[in-house]
Each structure stands twice: as C-alpha cells, then as structure tokens.
C-alpha cells in the first residue's frame, strides 16, 4: 500500500479552496483530511507553490504528515497485516491529526488556527485571529483540542485578566477560540467542545453617543486650528450616517454617482448607497482630494489609520485651553475626553431612534440586516426611507422639524 498527498476536488469550500488529503488505497480508496486546504492556483502536484503564504512551513508540515502515514503503512506491510477500511480511516485520522496510535497528544490547536486564518479573506479578520494566536502562543503554544478543556479556558481567562486586559477585550479571544473549535468540528478534526460548560463573560459597554445639545456644541465649537479638520470629519461621518472611517477615507471620486456615495462596506462587503446631503457636500468640497480620492486624507497620509489615530486624539482634546505663562504648557479641559470617530455612528442611531424612526430603517441605514437574516434577503428596501430618515435627523440637529436650538 502507498499513500499520496493530493487535492480533493470533490468538495469546494466557501473560499474556493479544496481540502488537502492523504489518499490510500486499501479495499476502497480512503481519503483523510489534513489541516490544510488550497486553491488550485497555489497547489502543484503534492505541495504548495510560492503563491501560498507560508508555503515552505506548510509543505514541511504536510511532508511530516505524509511520512507518518507512510511509516504506518510500511509497518502494516512488514507485519503482513490487513485491516478494514474503517480501521484504516481511524488509524490514519489519528496519525494525521497529530496522534500516533495510543497517543493522546492531539492536533496542535495553533496549527488548526493557522489554517482557519488562511481561509479568511478580510485583512481585519485575519488580524483579529492572529492576535488571538499570539496570546495562545505566549500562554500555551503546544495546547491541543484534547488539552483545551474548561479548566484550560479558565486558566487562560485568568492569565489575560492578570495581564491587565478588560473583560470585553479578553472575551474576544475566547470567542475566537470557540469559532476555531466549531470550524474543527465541521472539518472533522475533533469532536470535543469545551464551551458547553464554559460561559464567556461580557460587560455592558457605555453608550458612545453625544446628546443633541452636545453634538451642536461640538459642531459650533471654536476649535484650535489643528482640530478643525478632525471635527469636520466627525460631522461628515455623522452626516453620512456614521460611515466607517475606512469606507470614507478610501472612497474615490468615481464612487459618487448621481449625488450618492456608492461603495462596498469594508467590514461586510455589502453594497451601500448614501445620498450626500448638502451639509456633507460642503465638507467634502472643503477637503476635496487632489488625486482620485474623494477626500484629501490619502493625499497627506500613506495609511488612513494614521490620520484616524490623530483625529481621535484631536477630538478628545477639543475644549477650553489655558496656557500658563508666555509660551508655557497648555492646560486642557476637554469637552468630551473619550470622543472618537465611532461616536458619530452611535449618535446618529440614537437620535434617529429618538425621532421614532423605525428599527428596520435604522438597521438598513447602518448597513445591518433588518428583520431576520432570511427574510432580509428577499426585501428590496426602499432607499428613500433611509434618505428621508437621514434628512430628518440632520434637520433635528439644525433645529428644524421640532428640534429646538440652544
């Protein structure tokens, strides 16, 4: 009997890749999944090519798995021992998952996590899971699906807590571990699931929104010169229904069609369209991009995140400033010391809810699903409702349509 590593093109995954399997001919052909999958363009015969990220490391691991299977088959041949297809599949599954016969070490969790990350298309998602990987590598790099039980999760949680992490911060990593367990179960790498007996804690976060009075103060406040652009960008985000920073700062001029900003949300890849209200148009024209970008942020920064970091810091410093002595140190009294760009989204949603705008309209305006995930697929939502809702919110801020001016 001989083994070979091959691409199992019978079943395609959601990301377009196919499982990489060890194939053996016993009585029937037996295929056992390895921790990896590949798209055809990244696979050459029996190994990854250089198009695959970390291809050298993955090829070494695959070769090791193949060698284990070969040693097992050679041992059977030398003993002239025949086993059933069911036994063959069970033995090979144990070997390939990292467990030699009668060995309870189990597949390394980090190896499965690497595969899980490689299947993610969005950079932001990969970054989040890579951060979890780094935490696990620092705490217990050789942990397996067998060793990650309720006690392990409790110790990992306490370790993160002792490092100074807040509840909602370390809860992200525990949810990521749970997601990888679900993935491993679907891929038949394990049947274990420690989260049946372990509850992931969470804390209610404070609402991050400005009141109508606070928003008007911010809009009209005599900022320091360097803060004006940051404040204007915050208001622009608000006028564009709390648009995400990446979607706004990376928007191109060609994305404006018939007075609407049309784009695919970076976070969800959902197509989205916002009517550019006059208040938003004024700010866009003030900071128009010199190149293809809608705004000049990317003309001045290589990475929008650098601007966003400065923007959030600048927003948090808006307020009364005292200078002690000629050329002395500034003493600040911020209006909203925790303010960030994301508050624009919460503020819009809160004001809209206060104006009795329906939850479905608010959900659609924010780019969320409205109703159930199933029914929302079939609903062609009337975009005019969103446009009217945004106009109603902005009029309220302007002191029109029942909104009293301060």
Protein Blocks (a to p, Z undefined) as FASTA:
>chain_A
ZZdddddfkbccfkopacddddddffbccddddfbdcdfklpghjaccfkbghklmmmmm
mmmmmmmmmmmmmmmmmnopacdfklmmmmmmmmmnopaghiakbpafklmmmmmmmmpm
blklmmmmmmmmmmmmmmommbcfklmcfklmmmmmmmmmmnopafklmmmmmmmmmmmm
mmmmmnopafcdfklmpccdddddddddddfklmmmmmmpccdfklmmmmmmmmmmmmno
opafklmmmpcfklpgghiacdddfklopacdddddfklmmmmmmmgcfblbfblklmmp
mblklmmmmmmmmmmmgccdddehehiacddddfblmbcfklmmmmmmmmmmmnopafkl
mmmmnopaehjfklmmmpccdfklmmmmmmmmmmmmnopghiacZZ
